[in-house]
Amino acid sequence: MSIQSIRDNSQSMLAKIIVGVIVITFALFGVDAIIGYSSNANDAAEVNGDEISVYELNRATEMLKRQILDRMGENADPSLLDEQIIRSRALDSLLERQLLLQDAKAHGIYTNERQVDSMIRTTPAFQADGQFNQAVYEATVRNIGLLPREYKAQLTFDLQVQQPQSGIGQSAFMIPSEVKQIAELDRQLRNIAYIRVKAEDLLKDIVIPDAEAKTYYETNQNDFMTPEMVQLEYLELNRSDFMAQVNIDESELKLLYEQEVERYSKREERRAAHILIETNEDTDIKSARSKMDEVQNKLAAGESFESLAKTYSQDLGSAENGGDLGYAERGAYVPAFEDALFALDVGQTSEVIETEFGLHLIRLLDVRKPEIPGYDELVGQLEKDLRFQKSEELFVAQADKLQNDSFSAGDLREPADRLGLQIKTTTLFSREGGEGIAGNAKVINVAFSDDVLTEGNNSDLIELNKDHVVVVRAKQHQPAKVKPYDEVSESVIDTLKHRKAAQQAQKLGEQLLVELREGKSVEQITSDYGFEWTIVDKVGRNQESLNPQINEKVFEMPKPKVGEKSLDSLILENGDFTVIALTKVYEGGLTEINSREIEALGRLLANQLGRYDVQDYLLNLKQNAKIEKY
């Protein structure tokens, strides 16, 4: 198979969908937490006696950050991310993962390796020409930043912890009468009439005395403060700026190519077929060996390996294909199986091999080496990778110098001169942020810190993203202060006028409501006050033509008796007072949908209940766990 075809398979939409679920979980939890990473780092948390290391948390935080940036697309701005929020989410995910794993183990729920291997081998994204292909598998998982063993470890974890969640979620159900009741409520329609006493219509008659406005200003001065502002000067380094400083010699590229050729030459794919006789609760080792002896005798008598595999092999994933497992490199199988396979010559059959899955006979069908790309095919990527590597080294070295020089300097001039950098300046900005680096949450936090703002020190190195760092220093500081009354008087008067208009609208609206409840007709209300009623028949629960606040209120009102009406009111967000009369309710029903749609609705509701049950299950685990965050 060509390198390009492998690349095409690994980049396919199907591959991304298949792997996507694993990637999201992996991004939250990290690999080393799954495969047993051992670290001397301090613990970040502990859940029921099991530690979560700072290393795990750091890695989970970084990978969650990358996932968020990926979802944000090409215009992703790392400065918009709050490090503390992401770190907190990552820790919560690690704690939840540990709780799920503990609960699964407590209930004796495990995933065997054969099940995991079978899932990998039957995943369409990992196949070529209808069969599992090790090269495609590796390329696909590496494309999303995983090693095959890491992907397998995460898949094992997912299968283990998903079993109790699936069992809980799928046990939920809805009986037909409940489905009918919910459908009736959902399809209910209502006739209403309403009037709005608009606050805006009352503004023209409201006059605010100057003394009242000044009193309000004096007692609410926190509402009329100028924001605290700061202006920074800063030095910055971008990794991309070092790209032009990198010199690439062709001899270096040829050396890299030779290393790639050597790496490819050491790779080997072996196409295996096997016959598996399982050992489990129903079949002990003695019975399995007896069955395997029968297979070997028939094989020695001339029967084909393929036909015997179809008849005897208990590996459902390969038996129907004559035991054919396709091509795979080292690392795809358990050690005993792999050692036996790589000791065979083409056409040779192994002795009986015992693994945790049972007894195997293995036949080597073919051996092939991956196609080695030519120099011209790889040189472009090799040069790109080398240029990136060298620019990264220069960038890191300069960043270290910037950190050290600015720490000991009394201003930015000295480190700027040493590193040949230009001192740049931001505009004044508040805690809400500003333009350029002033829009970065890290920069904002540092700019208003005591160390920079009060003590007047240069900041530590601030990493805006992995390729962009800055050191900042306060240049100008404007403390918050109360704006002069003359500057805000119009705003004060406008605020008081709208407040009084809303109060008058409420008072008038409540008077209308009282009169309606005392028996005055809607026609009399119109005649006495001049308000026109808006009539809307058969209002649904999501009536787009109706104000959402009114729509929600309508379905909170009690059903009126025949010939009567229900009355209620609410104050809208803009201050308008609304009086609502509910005159009729049309009960919904199932007559408009067929039995298949009713069944689908029942399943949908049951699935929703199942999700709530799973949420309760997770909540219960957390409430009963002993969790310590350090």
Buried (B, 14 or more C-beta within 10 A) or exposed (E): BEBEBBBEBBEBEEBBEBBEEBBEBBBBBBBBBBBEBEEEEEBBBBBBEEBBBBBBBBBBBBBBBBBBBEEEEEEBEBBEBEBEEBBEBBBBBBBBBBBBBBBBEEEEBEBEBBBBBBBBBEBEBBBBEEBBBBBBBBBBBBBBBBBBEBBBBBBBBBBBBBBBBEBBBEEBEBEEEBBBEBBEEEBBBBBBBBBBBBBEEBBEEBEBEEEBBEEBBEEEBEBBEEEBBBBBBBBBBBBEBBBEEBEEEEEBBEEBBEEBBEEBEEBBBBBBBBBBBBBEEEBEEEEBBEBBEEBBEBBEEEEEBBEBBBEBBBBEBBBEBBBBBBBBBBEBBBEEBBEBBBEBEEEEBBEBBBBEBBBBBBBBBEBEEBBBBEEEEBBEEBBEEBBBEBBBEBBBEBBEBBBEBBBEBEBBEBBBEBBEBEBBEBEBBBEEBBEBBBBBBBBBBBBBBEEBBEEEBBBBBBBBBEBBBBBBBBBEBEEEEBBEBEEBBEBBBEBBBBBBBBBBBBEBBBEBBEBBEEEBEBEEBEEEEEBEBBEBEEBBBEBEEBBEBBBEBBBEBEEBEEEEBBBBBBBBEEBBBBBBBBBBBEEBEBEEEEEEEBEEBBEEBBBEBBBEBBEEBBEEBEEEBEBEBE
